Every structure is written in structure tokens, then in C-alpha cells.
């Protein structure tokens, strides 16, 4: 990963979610607007928890660096599990509210523009890859990328 500050990673995920909400609200279809509003609500919950958890880690360790989180979570499995659940919810995995809202937005966008499938596929693929690498770094302490 290129970014080593956990708070900056949480902020970047907020930017991408809000751009996705903007795309949903631009559509004329009511289901797109509904999905956008639900996504804003889901993002409000998950981003608040992400910033809180990063702040708690900063309060305990004095650092927001991802590299230091891996050693901290080796001893605190409950904190690592909570981090993983919150970040998986932010990714939009199926039991979360983010998944259902993103599904509504995607289905309404595919109804409006057929070519948007590939753009959305790339968006979700790289978003999933980023958060997978982040959760892997935090929970297991191993970096899969050697940058």
C-alpha cells in the first residue's frame, strides 16, 4: 500500500463513497436516489466507526501508521476483529447496509447506462483489493505488496 496513515485511508474511502453517492443522485430514477440516501446513512455509520477506531489506536499507541497496527493487533484480537468488521462493512460485503445500498445504486445505474458496468466493476475491484490489503496488514501483520 502506498498510504501508511490509517486516518488518511479512512478519509480516502469517504471521498470515494461520496463520489458514488453523487453518481447515484445524478440519476433520474427514484431507486438511484433512494440507494444514494441509504448509502449516505451507511457511510455515516461505518466512517464514524473507522475514525473512532483509528483515534482509539492513536490514543493508545501515539501513532496512526498502519505498520504499527499490525504489532498491536497481534495481542488484541477483539480490536482486530472490530477493525475487520468495520472495514468489511465499509467495503460493502453482503450482510452490511453498504452492500444493499450499493446494489440498489448499481442496479439503477445499469438501467440508465449499460456501459457503466465496467467502470463500476473496476471501482469495486480496486476498492475491495485496497481494503483487503489493509485488513490483511492490520490483522496478520503481513504485507502482500512489496512496494
C-alpha positions in Angstrom: 0.0 0.0 0.0 1.2 3.5 -0.8 -0.6 5.3 2.1 0.7 4.4 5.6 -1.6 6.7 7.6 -4.8 4.9 8.7 -6.7 8.1 9.1 -5.9 9.2 5.5 -7.1 5.8 4.3 -10.4 6.3 6.1 -10.7 9.7 4.6 -10.0 8.5 1.1 -12.7 5.9 1.5 -15.1 8.7 2.4 -14.2 10.5 -0.7 -14.9 7.5 -2.9 -18.2 6.8 -1.2 -19.4 10.3 -1.6 -18.5 10.3 -5.3 -20.5 7.1 -5.6 -23.4 8.8 -3.8 -23.1 11.7 -6.2 -23.4 9.3 -9.1 -26.5 7.8 -7.6 -28.1 11.2 -7.0 -27.5 12.3 -10.6 -29.7 9.6 -12.0 -33.3 10.5 -12.6 -34.6 7.1 -11.4 -36.0 7.2 -7.9 -34.3 3.9 -6.9 -30.9 5.6 -7.6 -31.8 8.4 -5.3 -33.1 6.0 -2.6 -29.9 4.0 -2.9 -27.8 7.2 -2.6 -29.6 8.2 0.6 -29.2 4.8 2.1 -25.5 4.8 1.1 -25.1 8.1 2.9 -26.6 6.7 6.0 -24.5 3.5 5.9 -21.4 5.6 5.2 -22.2 7.8 8.2 -22.1 4.7 10.5 -19.1 3.0 9.1 -16.9 6.1 8.6 -17.7 7.2 12.2 -16.6 3.8 13.5 -13.5 3.8 11.3 -12.4 7.2 12.5 -13.2 6.3 16.1 -11.1 3.1 15.9 -8.2 4.9 14.3 -8.4 7.5 17.0 -8.5 4.9 19.8 -5.4 3.3 18.3 -3.7 6.7 18.2 -4.7 7.4 21.8 -3.2 4.1 22.9 -0.1 3.9 20.8 0.6 7.5 19.7 0.8 6.6 16.0 -1.7 6.2 13.2 0.8 4.3 11.0 -0.5 1.0 9.5 2.8 -0.7 10.2 2.4 -0.2 13.9 -1.1 -1.5 13.9 0.0 -5.0 12.9 2.0 -5.5 16.1 -0.7 -4.0 18.2 -3.4 -6.3 16.9 -1.3 -9.4 17.5 -2.2 -9.1 21.1 -5.6 -7.5 20.9 -7.8 -9.9 18.9 -11.1 -8.1 19.9 -9.8 -4.8 18.5 -8.6 -6.6 15.3 -11.9 -8.3 14.9 -13.8 -5.0 15.3 -11.5 -3.3 12.9 -12.0 -6.1 10.3 -15.8 -6.0 10.7 -16.0 -2.2 10.3 -13.7 -2.2 7.3 -15.5 -5.1 5.7 -18.7 -3.2 6.2 -17.1 -0.2 4.5 -16.2 -2.4 1.6 -19.8 -3.4 1.1 -19.8 -7.1 2.0 -23.2 -8.7 1.8 -24.6 -8.5 5.4 -23.9 -4.8 5.7 -26.1 -1.8 4.8 -23.5 -0.6 2.4 -23.9 -3.7 0.3 -27.6 -3.3 -0.1 -27.4 0.4 -0.9 -24.6 -0.1 -3.4 -26.6 -2.9 -5.0 -29.5 -0.5 -5.4 -27.3 2.2 -6.9 -25.6 -0.3 -9.3 -28.9 -1.7 -10.5 -30.3 1.7 -11.1 -27.1 2.8 -12.9 -27.1 -0.2 -15.1 -30.7 0.6 -16.1 -29.6 4.1 -17.2 -26.3 3.4 -18.8 -25.3 -0.1 -20.0 -21.6 0.9 -20.4 -21.3 1.8 -16.7 -20.9 -1.9 -15.7 -17.1 -1.9 -16.5 -16.5 1.4 -14.7 -18.3 0.0 -11.6 -16.5 -3.3 -11.9 -13.1 -1.6 -11.8 -14.3 0.7 -8.9 -15.4 -2.2 -6.8 -12.5 -4.4 -7.7 -9.8 -1.9 -6.7 -11.8 -0.8 -3.6 -12.0 -4.4 -2.4 -8.4 -5.0 -3.1 -7.3 -1.9 -1.2 -9.3 -2.8 1.9 -8.3 -6.4 1.7 -4.7 -5.4 1.8 -5.4 -3.0 4.6 -7.2 -5.6 6.8 -4.5 -8.2 6.0 -1.8 -5.8 7.1 -3.6 -4.9 10.3 -4.8 -8.3 11.4 -2.0 -10.5 10.3 1.0 -8.1 10.1 1.9 -9.3 6.6 2.1 -7.1 3.6 1.2 -8.7 0.3 2.7 -5.9 -1.7 6.4 -5.2 -1.6 6.4 -1.5 -2.6 
